[in-house]
Amino acid sequence: MRHTPIVRHHPLPDLSRVLPSGLHGDGGSFSEQDSLLVFTFNSLLGESVTSANRFVMTIIKKSDMVPGTLDKMMEILAWSYNVAL
């Protein structure tokens, strides 16, 4: 990936300690009345079936969400990534 524009123009000068990861959010049915929002992450360098390389970060029932819930969830996920850094 080192020759792709996103890597060549990355703001960090030293990418030797960077691990590219993906974040995926998707909804799924939970019951006849409700559904879930699931966020998973995975390494972009792994080569395996999706179920083997995606790790659940959070799950929330959509009926429990209020305005601002998604923003707060993204803030917490960003905090987690920064702590891992």
NORCORMO-V946522 format. One record per helix or strand of 2 or more residues. SS is the DSSP state (H for helix, E for strand). FROM is the first residue (numbers start at 1). LEN is the number of residues. Records with the same first field share a line. If there is no record, write none. Layout:
SS->FROM-LEN / FROM-LEN
//
This chain:
H->5-4 / 50-4 / 62-3 / 69-16
E->21-9 / 35-9 / 55-7
//
